[in-house]
Amino acid sequence: MGHAPALIARRLEFLSSLPSVGQVVEVRLGPIPAYVVTDPAVAHQLLVPGDRDYDRGRLMTKASAWFGDSLLTSYGTAHQQQRRSLRSAFTNEQVASHVDHVRDSTTALVESWTADEVLAVDEQMKDLALTNTAQSLFSTDLTAANLESLRLHMPALFKSVLFRTILPSGLERMPTVGNFRFKKAMRSLDGVVGTIISARRARGEDAHGDLLGSLLAAQDDHGHGLSGRQVRDHVMTMLVAGSESTAAVLSWALYEIFRNPDIARRVREELATVLAGRAPAAADVSSLTYLNNVVSETLRRYPVPFIMRRTLKPVRLGEVELPAGAEIVYSPHLLHHDPRWFPQPRRFDPDRWSPTGHGAATKGCYLPFGAGAHVCIGKKMALVGLTTTLAVICSHWRLEPVAGQRIREVATGTVHPNRMPMIPRRPAADAREQTG
């Protein structure tokens, strides 16, 4: 089993212990050696120029069985061609449309909350993030039944991917409850996605103002459209990437904002100044400087645990010679919590990202969206969506953490809270308390 038990049981602590060993540290994923990069300069060497020396590694090789040949799993020329084909799905117009979806659905959600009743914020954010992602993908094709199926089966899919990467090959074929749930989730999600894509193609409506329309209208370098399988693979990837990670970041951001009175006060003051009581639009996001710093700090404090690469030929990485086929791990969580680059790394401090703060002074030490050829194509859309959601929630409510509830970090494909009970209070009441 190698270090797999440690990576499963205490993943974050294990990864954070490795910089004291060296720049590149050998661990074992079952019988397979893997090399963990612990230094920003070496991480930069790994990710830039990227595809020339490395493919996507064991994690994405296994994930390709579920996500197919998408931006998440491809590399080299195929990846470059896919990025060029998908540029039309992430234009400024699409970003603005996404902001509209996010603002409207978040407003509807917060207007359904009841003051002074305990709220499971983590579950609310999971539902909201999935709804926003699905609406941006499918627009009017998204029925209540389709959305409910996505809500039901997406967690099982996401939870299983990391375990299937760490554990030895073959275990995913055993007749366990977890494997049964995973296969059932895949069948259901494939059914929903396939039905929507087929219906859109049958109507002949490629340009539909949503991400699916952009995918159906996309063309490769030779002027050919994407195949049905390619569209499905990209849709599945966007659903997973755009929902689970977004939900975790939103939950942690709300937790950090409202357990720190000074941060909450500064967020409210900025919202009052910039928005003056109106709903946020895409043009407002860049003016919400402090709230954007909160988002940046949340992405630093609670990033994905690790990502993998594999050498295509013998390479020298840092001071280590690695053979072809070597599995390499880089960990945003490890880099983001190294006190050499981020003093007091467990302290939540949005001012790190102010003009006078330290921020990511060292190249390669801040990687919430990756870097190089595989930097997340939806980075801008994700950032404006996060800021817009937080702006709407913080304009409507003050969320009070429930006393005595210990919130733990749970590391799967993302770092999410084990639970997040909070109590909605009206902002006006908060203002009276401060003036009183």
MOKAVEN-V357562 format. One record per residue. N is the residue number from 0. RES is the residue in one letter. PSI is psi in whole degrees, 0 to 359 (none if undefined). NEAR is the number of other ideal C-beta (glycine too) atoms within 8 Angstrom. Layout:
BEGIN
n & res & psi & near
N & RES & PSI & NEAR
N & RES & PSI & NEAR
END
This chain:
BEGIN
n & res & psi & near
0 & M & 342 & 6
1 & G & 226 & 9
2 & H & 7 & 10
3 & A & 316 & 12
4 & P & 319 & 7
5 & A & 322 & 9
6 & L & 333 & 11
7 & I & 315 & 8
8 & A & 322 & 6
9 & R & 60 & 6
10 & R & 310 & 11
11 & L & 319 & 11
12 & E & 319 & 7
13 & F & 312 & 11
14 & L & 319 & 13
15 & S & 344 & 11
16 & S & 348 & 8
17 & L & 331 & 12
18 & P & 334 & 10
19 & S & 346 & 4
20 & V & 319 & 7
21 & G & 179 & 5
22 & Q & 325 & 10
23 & V & 120 & 14
24 & V & 128 & 10
25 & E & 129 & 8
26 & V & 177 & 13
27 & R & 126 & 11
28 & L & 89 & 14
29 & G & 229 & 10
30 & P & 358 & 5
31 & I & 125 & 9
32 & P & 142 & 9
33 & A & 151 & 14
34 & Y & 115 & 15
35 & V & 124 & 16
36 & V & 126 & 15
37 & T & 2 & 15
38 & D & 135 & 10
39 & P & 321 & 11
40 & A & 322 & 10
41 & V & 323 & 14
42 & A & 319 & 15
43 & H & 319 & 11
44 & Q & 324 & 9
45 & L & 317 & 12
46 & L & 335 & 13
47 & V & 112 & 8
48 & P & 3 & 7
49 & G & 256 & 12
50 & D & 344 & 12
51 & R & 323 & 5
52 & D & 351 & 9
53 & Y & 147 & 15
54 & D & 193 & 9
55 & R & 351 & 13
56 & G & 181 & 13
57 & R & 318 & 12
58 & L & 310 & 12
59 & M & 336 & 11
60 & T & 315 & 10
61 & K & 320 & 10
62 & A & 334 & 12
63 & S & 339 & 10
64 & A & 337 & 4
65 & W & 322 & 9
66 & F & 354 & 11
67 & G & 208 & 11
68 & D & 87 & 9
69 & S & 183 & 13
70 & L & 331 & 12
71 & L & 328 & 9
72 & T & 342 & 13
73 & S & 168 & 11
74 & Y & 172 & 11
75 & G & 216 & 8
76 & T & 320 & 5
77 & A & 320 & 9
78 & H & 317 & 13
79 & Q & 318 & 10
80 & Q & 320 & 10
81 & Q & 318 & 12
82 & R & 318 & 10
83 & R & 322 & 9
84 & S & 329 & 10
85 & L & 3 & 14
86 & R & 327 & 8
87 & S & 344 & 9
88 & A & 352 & 10
89 & F & 37 & 11
90 & T & 171 & 8
91 & N & 327 & 5
92 & E & 319 & 6
93 & Q & 323 & 14
94 & V & 316 & 13
95 & A & 320 & 10
96 & S & 321 & 11
97 & H & 318 & 13
98 & V & 318 & 15
99 & D & 315 & 10
100 & H & 312 & 11
101 & V & 313 & 13
102 & R & 312 & 13
103 & D & 317 & 8
104 & S & 325 & 12
105 & T & 320 & 14
106 & T & 317 & 11
107 & A & 321 & 8
108 & L & 310 & 11
109 & V & 334 & 11
110 & E & 346 & 7
111 & S & 348 & 5
112 & W & 152 & 10
113 & T & 130 & 5
114 & A & 140 & 7
115 & D & 7 & 6
116 & E & 132 & 8
117 & V & 135 & 7
118 & L & 133 & 11
119 & A & 87 & 9
120 & V & 322 & 13
121 & D & 319 & 12
122 & E & 322 & 7
123 & Q & 319 & 10
124 & M & 325 & 15
125 & K & 313 & 13
126 & D & 317 & 10
127 & L & 314 & 14
128 & A & 319 & 14
129 & L & 318 & 15
130 & T & 314 & 10
131 & N & 316 & 17
132 & T & 315 & 13
133 & A & 321 & 14
134 & Q & 320 & 12
135 & S & 329 & 14
136 & L & 312 & 13
137 & F & 348 & 11
138 & S & 235 & 12
139 & T & 350 & 5
140 & D & 350 & 10
141 & L & 107 & 11
142 & T & 165 & 6
143 & A & 321 & 5
144 & A & 319 & 6
145 & N & 316 & 14
146 & L & 320 & 12
147 & E & 322 & 8
148 & S & 320 & 12
149 & L & 316 & 13
150 & R & 323 & 10
151 & L & 320 & 7
152 & H & 342 & 12
153 & M & 318 & 15
154 & P & 319 & 8
155 & A & 321 & 11
156 & L & 310 & 14
157 & F & 318 & 11
158 & K & 326 & 10
159 & S & 335 & 12
160 & V & 312 & 13
161 & L & 318 & 11
162 & F & 323 & 10
163 & R & 339 & 11
164 & T & 317 & 12
165 & I & 319 & 10
166 & L & 154 & 9
167 & P & 149 & 7
168 & S & 147 & 4
169 & G & 330 & 6
170 & L & 334 & 8
171 & E & 349 & 9
172 & R & 357 & 5
173 & M & 150 & 7
174 & P & 65 & 4
175 & T & 164 & 6
176 & V & 318 & 5
177 & G & 317 & 8
178 & N & 323 & 11
179 & F & 315 & 9
180 & R & 320 & 10
181 & F & 313 & 13
182 & K & 322 & 8
183 & K & 318 & 10
184 & A & 317 & 13
185 & M & 316 & 10
186 & R & 317 & 8
187 & S & 315 & 11
188 & L & 319 & 15
189 & D & 321 & 10
190 & G & 315 & 9
191 & V & 308 & 11
192 & V & 316 & 12
193 & G & 321 & 9
194 & T & 316 & 9
195 & I & 315 & 13
196 & I & 317 & 14
197 & S & 318 & 9
198 & A & 320 & 9
199 & R & 317 & 14
200 & R & 320 & 9
201 & A & 326 & 6
202 & R & 344 & 6
203 & G & 27 & 5
204 & E & 89 & 7
205 & D & 309 & 8
206 & A & 100 & 6
207 & H & 5 & 11
208 & G & 11 & 6
209 & D & 179 & 12
210 & L & 324 & 10
211 & L & 318 & 16
212 & G & 320 & 14
213 & S & 321 & 12
214 & L & 318 & 13
215 & L & 334 & 14
216 & A & 350 & 10
217 & A & 150 & 12
218 & Q & 148 & 8
219 & D & 188 & 11
220 & D & 342 & 5
221 & H & 9 & 5
222 & G & 12 & 5
223 & H & 142 & 5
224 & G & 168 & 8
225 & L & 146 & 10
226 & S & 166 & 6
227 & G & 321 & 8
228 & R & 320 & 8
229 & Q & 318 & 11
230 & V & 315 & 13
231 & R & 315 & 13
232 & D & 317 & 12
233 & H & 321 & 14
234 & V & 314 & 13
235 & M & 318 & 15
236 & T & 315 & 13
237 & M & 324 & 12
238 & L & 313 & 16
239 & V & 310 & 12
240 & A & 327 & 11
241 & G & 353 & 13
242 & S & 301 & 14
243 & E & 311 & 15
244 & S & 321 & 11
245 & T & 317 & 15
246 & A & 317 & 15
247 & A & 315 & 14
248 & V & 317 & 13
249 & L & 317 & 14
250 & S & 312 & 14
251 & W & 322 & 14
252 & A & 314 & 13
253 & L & 321 & 15
254 & Y & 313 & 14
255 & E & 322 & 14
256 & I & 311 & 14
257 & F & 355 & 12
258 & R & 357 & 6
259 & N & 98 & 9
260 & P & 323 & 5
261 & D & 320 & 6
262 & I & 315 & 12
263 & A & 318 & 13
264 & R & 315 & 9
265 & R & 324 & 9
266 & V & 313 & 14
267 & R & 320 & 11
268 & E & 318 & 8
269 & E & 317 & 12
270 & L & 319 & 13
271 & A & 323 & 9
272 & T & 313 & 7
273 & V & 316 & 9
274 & L & 333 & 12
275 & A & 40 & 6
276 & G & 353 & 4
277 & R & 166 & 5
278 & A & 146 & 7
279 & P & 147 & 13
280 & A & 171 & 9
281 & A & 324 & 10
282 & A & 341 & 5
283 & D & 338 & 11
284 & V & 318 & 13
285 & S & 338 & 6
286 & S & 348 & 6
287 & L & 68 & 14
288 & T & 311 & 7
289 & Y & 321 & 10
290 & L & 323 & 14
291 & N & 325 & 13
292 & N & 323 & 13
293 & V & 316 & 15
294 & V & 315 & 14
295 & S & 319 & 12
296 & E & 325 & 14
297 & T & 318 & 13
298 & L & 330 & 10
299 & R & 313 & 12
300 & R & 328 & 12
301 & Y & 62 & 11
302 & P & 181 & 12
303 & V & 148 & 10
304 & P & 308 & 14
305 & F & 161 & 12
306 & I & 158 & 11
307 & M & 158 & 15
308 & R & 167 & 12
309 & R & 136 & 14
310 & T & 136 & 14
311 & L & 343 & 7
312 & K & 169 & 6
313 & P & 133 & 7
314 & V & 160 & 9
315 & R & 117 & 7
316 & L & 112 & 12
317 & G & 238 & 11
318 & E & 13 & 5
319 & V & 135 & 9
320 & E & 125 & 6
321 & L & 142 & 11
322 & P & 169 & 7
323 & A & 143 & 7
324 & G & 6 & 6
325 & A & 135 & 11
326 & E & 131 & 14
327 & I & 139 & 17
328 & V & 130 & 12
329 & Y & 142 & 15
330 & S & 106 & 13
331 & P & 322 & 13
332 & H & 315 & 15
333 & L & 311 & 14
334 & L & 320 & 16
335 & H & 344 & 16
336 & H & 17 & 10
337 & D & 118 & 13
338 & P & 345 & 8
339 & R & 329 & 4
340 & W & 330 & 11
341 & F & 94 & 12
342 & P & 143 & 5
343 & Q & 63 & 7
344 & P & 334 & 10
345 & R & 356 & 5
346 & R & 129 & 5
347 & F & 112 & 9
348 & D & 93 & 8
349 & P & 336 & 12
350 & D & 352 & 8
351 & R & 331 & 13
352 & W & 9 & 10
353 & S & 166 & 8
354 & P & 332 & 3
355 & T & 359 & 4
356 & G & 174 & 9
357 & H & 318 & 6
358 & G & 215 & 8
359 & A & 73 & 7
360 & A & 334 & 6
361 & T & 125 & 8
362 & K & 128 & 7
363 & G & 356 & 13
364 & C & 353 & 14
365 & Y & 107 & 9
366 & L & 53 & 14
367 & P & 336 & 8
368 & F & 18 & 8
369 & G & 195 & 9
370 & A & 168 & 11
371 & G & 214 & 9
372 & A & 337 & 10
373 & H & 18 & 13
374 & V & 141 & 9
375 & C & 124 & 9
376 & I & 336 & 8
377 & G & 20 & 10
378 & K & 310 & 9
379 & K & 317 & 8
380 & M & 319 & 12
381 & A & 315 & 12
382 & L & 314 & 11
383 & V & 328 & 13
384 & G & 318 & 13
385 & L & 312 & 13
386 & T & 319 & 14
387 & T & 315 & 15
388 & T & 312 & 13
389 & L & 323 & 16
390 & A & 316 & 14
391 & V & 313 & 15
392 & I & 313 & 12
393 & C & 339 & 14
394 & S & 332 & 8
395 & H & 326 & 9
396 & W & 158 & 11
397 & R & 123 & 12
398 & L & 116 & 14
399 & E & 122 & 9
400 & P & 142 & 12
401 & V & 127 & 9
402 & A & 139 & 4
403 & G & 358 & 4
404 & Q & 116 & 8
405 & R & 124 & 4
406 & I & 122 & 10
407 & R & 150 & 6
408 & E & 126 & 10
409 & V & 120 & 8
410 & A & 111 & 9
411 & T & 240 & 8
412 & G & 335 & 10
413 & T & 178 & 11
414 & V & 108 & 13
415 & H & 161 & 13
416 & P & 148 & 13
417 & N & 332 & 7
418 & R & 163 & 8
419 & M & 69 & 12
420 & P & 129 & 11
421 & M & 159 & 14
422 & I & 118 & 12
423 & P & 129 & 14
424 & R & 149 & 12
425 & R & 135 & 9
426 & P & 327 & 11
427 & A & 320 & 6
428 & A & 322 & 9
429 & D & 319 & 12
430 & A & 318 & 8
431 & R & 321 & 8
432 & E & 320 & 7
433 & Q & 320 & 7
434 & T & 333 & 5
435 & G & none & 4
END
